[in-house]
Amino acid sequence: MKRLSILLLVSALTLASCSEQFDSRRKIFVTGSAEEEVTPDIIYFGIALKEYTDITGKKVVITDLEKQLFEAVNKVGIPKKDLRINDVSSYSNPSQKQKNPDFIIRKQYRIRMNDLNKINTIISELDPKSIEYTQVESYDYSRLAERKKEIKIKALREAKAKAEYLAEAGESELGKLLEVRESSAENSPQAMPMMDEMAVQQSSAQSSNIGFKKIKLNYVVSAVYELK
């Protein structure tokens, strides 16, 4: 009796499984896409300053160079909280500086800004001989999540519109949405390569606006609708 019950249970589960796998509803499969370009509005700019000895033999110290940077950043309206020290080369070994007064200190800074053209102003306020390198480290768009959502909705609406006119062409009526899948191909711009001292001086002399290639957001939505 127990064995018979088990067989009946297995048969019932098998029938239920087959019933779930077989779907007799008529369906239409469509895709929709939407694309938009956004301009980065958050830029992380890196700059490294180093001490040096001038032609008179006087050492230009990092405290004076750092003061120049703070004043330049303040001049373009960047809050103090958006300027950070990334690395200091000498402070990891203080005894080395004590033993060698000529030891050169290097400091790396990271500045958060919303306008690349502020770079020219900042660099022009600094001692060009103290600039070891500059680079755009990364950038982002502040409303990226919101824009992604809006673009995906546009893609789905395009898929639905396509399903509607195809259903009408087939003398059918569009039913409910059964399934949605999405894919994306975001084309984010690459950070600028590191610039040497000569490139920095040339950049500070330019007055033209600096711009970035826009971030391209592209989404494709696959949808399945029922046909009545």
Protein Blocks (a to p, Z undefined) as FASTA:
>chain_A
ZZmmmmmmmmmmmmmmmmmmpccbdcdddddddddddddfbdcddddddddddfkopacd
fklmmmmmmmmmmmnopafklpccfbdfklmmmmlmmmmmmbccddddddddfbfklmmm
mmmmpcfklpmbdcdfbdcdfklmmmmmmmmmmmmmmmmmmmmmmmmmnopacdddfbdc
dddddddddddddddfklmmmmmmpcbdcdddddddddddddddddZZ
